[in-house]
Amino acid sequence: MPDLSTITCIEDLRRIARRRVPRMFYDYADSGSYTESTYRANEADFQRILLRQRVAVNLEGRSTRSTMLGEPVAMPVALAPTGLTGMQHADGEILAARAAKAFGVPFTLSTMSICSLEDVAEHTGRHPFWFQLYVMRDRDFIERLIERARAANCSALVLTLDLQILGQRHKDIKNGLSTPPKPTLANLLNLATKPRWCLGMLGTRRRSFGNIVGHAKGVGDMGSLAAWTAEQFDPRLNWADVEWIKKRWGGKLVLKGIMDAEDARLAAQSGADALIVSNHGGRQLDGAPSSIQALPAIADAVGQRIEVWMDGGIRSGQDVLKARALGARGTLIGRSFLYGLGAFGEAGVRRALEIIQKELDITMAFCGRTQIDQVDGSVLLPGTYPRP
């Protein structure tokens, strides 16, 4: 295990990941759609929210422990579903899942992961994890995927609602990041400067979309995968599909991609157990508000009927505290753990979680609170945060 004690913030991990991960895959994770205004706002809007410092409060016995979906968590943070995680580091999904298990927070596997459901289950001792589902036109494949998630001991299904069509990400096009990849000469030269990453990829057999290749009809290699994915994301997705998936799954259901209070009411009416206020990390609708800006109105509208979580822009424990204060029962981190993964593998993911938890604990204490479940809007400075 490397000594990561001098890695003190998520930005440290980002800088190292940028050096170690090939440009086309680093850019895939660390970019947004079109002008990237929403991608930037996700992070910047947290900085405008100020905290109230309190003193002369007994700060012994502090705890960041909470629950998400009734599951105990070391802090109200889960690892978000991220596509191509296994291209940030060889076997990336397995490493991230193991780090999450050891730390005591949930891990969410993406449909578009490199490691499969079965891979993650096998290498975590069948420890429960969550599975994120995209709705495809091939409903038979979706049914089989749901059954595979159940067999892999997934404890919740996270249904993403905001990817019926793809937002354009300029960097991916310029880098030739397609299925299969069409790297530019510049990116091939860049790849040659990443020997650590290349050796890792040579040492694993997991280099394609593990949940799809060999499982979807007619998809046996990267060539056939390209034709399949081009036509599979279903633009007809509607609330009847949500109900169908809920019945097929039969377990805890989380709806991801809610940015409007009216959609939040429909999500609550659907019988889902939780919703995630999320703009897909600024990778879909550029010009949408940041997730933290959208959170208060949604929490106010449905927070008594359904667990409200949020993701997008969380780079510190202070951000987690601010989200909690504005009504989020839980949060999810994507880029923050990907930076750790790209930088140092499993140890880097664990370090990212340690950094966030320590910041959350210390900031909570400065605000005069000792239990995360005591945190509410009173820890924020009036006039600096968004209201419903």
C-alpha positions in Angstrom: 0.0 0.0 0.0 1.5 3.4 -1.0 1.8 6.1 1.7 -0.9 8.6 0.8 -0.7 10.7 3.9 0.5 13.7 1.9 -2.5 13.5 -0.4 -4.7 15.9 1.5 -7.5 16.9 -0.9 -9.4 15.6 -3.9 -7.6 18.1 -6.1 -4.3 16.3 -5.3 -5.8 13.1 -6.6 -7.1 14.8 -9.7 -3.7 16.1 -10.7 -2.0 12.8 -10.3 -4.8 11.0 -12.2 -4.4 13.5 -15.0 -0.8 12.5 -15.3 -1.3 8.8 -15.1 -4.5 8.1 -17.1 -4.4 8.3 -20.9 -5.9 11.6 -22.2 -8.9 10.1 -24.0 -10.1 8.3 -20.8 -9.2 11.1 -18.4 -11.1 13.6 -20.6 -14.1 11.2 -20.8 -14.4 11.4 -17.0 -13.5 15.0 -16.5 -15.6 16.9 -19.0 -19.2 18.0 -19.7 -21.4 18.6 -22.7 -21.2 21.5 -25.1 -19.8 24.6 -23.3 -19.5 22.7 -20.0 -21.3 25.5 -18.1 -23.4 23.1 -16.1 -20.4 20.9 -15.4 -18.6 23.9 -14.0 -21.6 25.2 -12.1 -22.0 21.9 -10.2 -18.7 22.6 -8.4 -18.7 26.4 -8.3 -22.2 26.8 -6.8 -21.1 24.9 -3.7 -18.5 27.5 -3.1 -21.0 30.3 -2.8 -22.7 28.6 0.1 -21.2 29.8 3.4 -21.3 28.0 6.8 -22.1 29.3 10.3 -19.3 28.6 12.7 -20.3 27.9 16.3 -18.2 27.8 19.5 -18.3 26.5 23.0 -20.2 23.3 22.1 -19.2 19.9 23.4 -17.7 18.2 20.3 -17.0 14.8 21.8 -18.6 11.6 20.4 -19.0 12.8 16.8 -20.3 10.5 14.1 -20.9 10.7 10.4 -22.8 7.4 10.4 -26.2 7.4 8.8 -28.4 5.3 6.5 -29.3 5.2 2.8 -32.2 3.0 1.8 -32.2 1.7 5.4 -28.6 0.4 4.9 -26.1 1.7 7.5 -23.3 3.8 5.9 -20.1 5.2 7.4 -21.2 8.6 6.0 -24.1 9.7 3.7 -22.0 9.1 0.6 -22.2 6.4 -2.1 -20.0 5.8 -5.1 -22.0 6.9 -8.2 -22.3 4.8 -11.3 -19.7 5.8 -13.8 -19.2 4.4 -17.3 -15.8 3.1 -18.4 -14.5 3.0 -14.8 -12.3 0.1 -15.8 -10.5 2.4 -18.3 -9.4 4.8 -15.5 -7.4 1.9 -14.0 -7.4 -1.8 -14.9 -10.3 -3.7 -13.2 -11.4 -0.3 -11.9 -15.0 -1.3 -10.9 -13.7 -4.2 -8.8 -11.1 -2.0 -7.1 -13.7 0.7 -6.4 -16.2 -1.8 -5.1 -13.6 -3.3 -2.7 -12.6 0.1 -1.4 -16.3 1.0 -0.8 -16.9 -2.3 1.0 -13.9 -1.8 3.3 -14.9 1.8 4.1 -18.6 1.1 4.7 -20.3 3.0 1.9 -22.4 1.7 -1.1 -20.9 1.1 -4.5 -23.0 1.5 -7.7 -22.0 -0.4 -10.9 -22.9 1.1 -14.2 -24.6 -0.7 -17.1 -21.7 0.6 -19.2 -19.0 -0.8 -16.9 -15.9 -2.6 -18.0 -16.1 -5.2 -15.2 -19.4 -7.2 -15.2 -21.9 -7.7 -12.5 -20.5 -11.2 -12.0 -16.9 -9.9 -11.8 -17.8 -7.4 -9.0 -19.8 -10.0 -7.1 -17.0 -12.6 -7.3 -14.2 -10.2 -6.2 -16.1 -8.7 -3.3 -17.3 -11.9 -1.7 -20.8 -11.3 -2.9 -21.1 -8.2 -0.7 -24.3 -6.3 -1.6 -23.8 -3.5 -4.1 -26.2 -1.3 -6.2 -26.7 -1.6 -10.0 -27.4 1.3 -12.3 -29.7 0.4 -15.2 -30.1 2.2 -18.6 -33.4 1.5 -20.4 -32.6 -0.1 -23.8 -34.9 -0.9 -26.7 -34.1 -4.6 -26.2 -36.4 -5.3 -23.3 -35.4 -9.0 -23.3 -31.8 -7.9 -22.5 -33.1 -5.5 -19.8 -35.0 -8.4 -18.2 -31.9 -10.6 -18.2 -29.8 -7.8 -16.8 -32.2 -7.3 -13.9 -32.1 -11.1 -13.2 -28.3 -11.0 -13.3 -28.3 -8.0 -10.9 -30.5 -10.1 -8.5 -28.2 -13.1 -8.9 -25.2 -10.9 -8.1 -26.8 -9.9 -4.8 -27.5 -6.3 -5.7 -29.5 -4.7 -3.0 -30.9 -1.8 -5.0 -31.5 -0.9 -8.7 -30.6 2.7 -9.7 -32.6 3.6 -12.8 -31.2 6.5 -14.9 -33.9 8.6 -16.5 -31.9 11.3 -18.2 -30.1 9.4 -20.9 -32.7 8.7 -23.5 -30.4 10.6 -25.9 -26.8 11.6 -25.5 -25.5 15.1 -24.9 -22.6 16.0 -27.1 -19.2 16.0 -25.4 -16.7 17.7 -27.6 -13.6 16.2 -26.1 -14.9 12.6 -26.7 -15.4 13.4 -30.4 -12.0 15.1 -30.7 -10.3 12.2 -28.9 -12.0 9.5 -31.1 -13.6 8.0 -28.0 -16.3 5.9 -29.7 -17.3 2.2 -29.8 -14.8 0.8 -30.8 -12.3 3.7 -30.0 -10.8 5.5 -32.9 -7.8 7.2 -31.2 -6.0 10.1 -32.9 -2.3 10.0 -33.5 -1.9 12.5 -30.6 -3.7 10.1 -28.3 -1.7 7.1 -29.4 1.5 9.1 -28.6 0.0 10.1 -25.3 -0.8 6.5 -24.5 2.9 5.7 -24.9 3.7 8.0 -22.0 1.5 6.0 -19.6 3.5 2.8 -19.0 1.9 2.1 -15.6 -1.6 2.2 -17.1 -0.6 0.1 -20.1 1.0 -2.6 -18.0 -2.2 -2.7 -15.9 -4.4 -3.2 -18.9 -2.1 -5.9 -20.3 -2.6 -7.7 -17.1 -6.4 -8.0 -17.2 -8.8 -9.6 -19.6 -11.5 -7.0 -18.9 -11.2 -4.4 -21.6 -14.8 -4.2 -23.1 -18.3 -3.6 -21.7 -18.6 -6.6 -19.5 -22.4 -6.4 -18.9 -23.1 -6.3 -22.6 -20.6 -8.2 -24.7 -21.5 -11.9 -24.7 -24.9 -11.1 -23.1 -26.8 -9.0 -25.6 -28.1 -10.8 -28.7 -25.6 -10.6 -31.5 -23.0 -8.7 -29.5 -19.8 -10.8 -29.3 -17.1 -8.3 -29.9 -16.4 -4.5 -30.0 -17.4 -4.3 -33.7 -20.9 -5.7 -33.1 -21.2 -3.7 -29.9 -20.8 -0.4 -31.9 -23.9 -1.2 -34.0 -25.9 -2.3 -30.9 -25.2 0.7 -28.7 -25.9 3.1 -31.5 -29.6 2.1 -31.6 -30.3 0.9 -28.1 -30.8 3.9 -25.8 -34.6 4.2 -25.9 -36.0 7.8 -26.6 -39.5 6.5 -25.8 -38.7 6.0 -22.1 -41.7 7.0 -19.9 -43.2 6.5 -16.5 -45.0 3.3 -17.6 -41.5 1.8 -18.2 -40.5 2.8 -14.7 -43.5 0.9 -13.4 -42.6 -2.1 -15.5 -39.0 -2.2 -14.3 -40.2 -1.7 -10.7 -42.4 -4.8 -11.0 -39.7 -6.8 -12.7 -37.1 -5.9 -10.0 -39.3 -6.1 -6.9 -36.6 -4.6 -4.7 -35.3 -1.2 -3.6 -35.6 1.3 -6.6 -33.7 4.6 -7.0 -34.6 7.1 -9.8 -31.6 9.1 -11.0 -31.7 12.3 -13.1 -34.4 14.3 -11.4 -33.9 18.1 -11.8 -37.5 19.4 -11.6 -40.0 19.5 -8.7 -42.8 18.2 -11.0 -40.7 15.2 -12.0 -39.8 14.7 -8.4 -43.6 14.4 -7.6 -44.0 11.8 -10.3 -41.0 9.9 -9.0 -42.6 9.9 -5.5 -45.9 8.7 -7.0 -44.1 5.9 -8.8 -43.4 4.2 -5.5 -39.6 4.4 -5.9 -37.6 4.4 -2.6 -35.3 7.3 -3.4 -34.5 9.8 -6.1 -31.2 11.5 -7.1 -31.1 15.1 -8.0 -28.6 14.9 -10.8 -27.8 16.5 -14.1 -25.5 13.6 -15.1 -22.4 15.5 -14.0 -23.1 18.3 -16.5 -22.8 15.7 -19.3 -26.3 16.0 -20.7 -28.3 19.3 -20.8 -25.7 22.1 -20.8 -27.4 25.2 -19.4 -29.3 23.3 -16.8 -28.9 24.5 -13.2 -26.4 22.9 -10.9 -27.6 20.0 -8.8 -27.1 21.9 -5.5 -29.2 24.7 -7.0 -32.0 22.4 -7.9 -31.9 20.4 -4.6 -33.9 22.7 -2.2 -37.0 22.9 -4.3 -37.1 19.2 -4.9 -36.4 18.3 -1.2 -39.2 20.8 -0.2 -41.7 19.2 -2.7 -41.2 15.5 -1.9 -38.7 15.1 1.0 -41.4 13.8 3.3 -42.4 11.1 0.8 -39.2 9.7 -0.6 -35.5 9.8 0.2 -33.9 12.7 -1.7 -30.2 12.4 -2.6 -28.0 14.4 -4.9 -24.8 14.1 -7.0 -22.8 16.5 -9.1 -19.9 18.7 -8.0 -19.0 17.1 -4.7 -15.3 17.4 -4.1 -15.1 17.7 -0.3 -16.8 16.8 2.9 -17.9 20.4 3.2 -19.9 19.8 0.0 -21.6 16.7 1.6 -22.5 18.8 4.7 -24.0 21.6 2.5 -26.0 19.1 0.5 -27.3 17.5 3.7 -28.2 20.9 5.1 -30.3 21.7 2.0 -32.3 18.5 2.2 -30.3 15.6 0.7 -30.5 12.5 2.8 -27.6 11.1 0.9 -25.0 12.1 -1.7 -23.1 10.3 -4.5 -19.6 11.0 -5.7 -18.3 10.2 -9.2 -15.3 12.2 -10.3 -13.9 12.4 -6.8 -13.5 8.6 -6.5 -12.4 8.3 -10.2 -9.5 10.7 -9.6 -8.4 8.4 -6.7 -8.8 5.3 -8.8 -6.8 6.8 -11.7 -4.1 8.0 -9.4 -3.6 5.0 -7.1 -6.2 2.3 -7.8 -8.0 0.8 -4.8 -5.8 2.7 -2.4 -6.7 6.0 -4.1 -10.4 5.4 -3.9 -10.0 4.7 -0.2 -8.0 7.8 0.2 -10.7 9.9 -1.5 -13.3 8.5 1.0 -11.0 9.2 3.9 -10.5 12.8 2.8 -14.2 13.4 2.4 -15.1 11.8 5.7 -12.5 13.8 7.6 -13.6 17.1 6.1 -17.2 16.2 6.8 -16.4 15.4 10.5 -14.3 18.5 11.1 -16.7 20.9 9.3 -19.7 19.4 11.1 -17.9 20.1 14.4 -17.0 23.7 13.5 -20.7 24.2 12.8 -21.6 23.0 16.3 -22.9 19.5 15.4 -21.7 16.1 16.5 -24.1 13.8 14.5 -24.6 14.0 10.8 -28.4 13.4 11.3 -28.5 16.6 13.3 -27.4 18.7 10.4 -30.0 21.0 8.8 -30.3 24.4 7.2 -29.3 26.2 10.4 -25.7 25.4 9.8 -25.7 27.6 6.7 -25.3 31.4 6.6 -28.6 33.0 5.5 -28.5 34.7 2.2 -25.8 32.5 0.8 -27.7 29.4 -0.2 -30.5 28.6 -2.7 -34.0 28.3 -1.3 -37.1 26.4 -2.6 
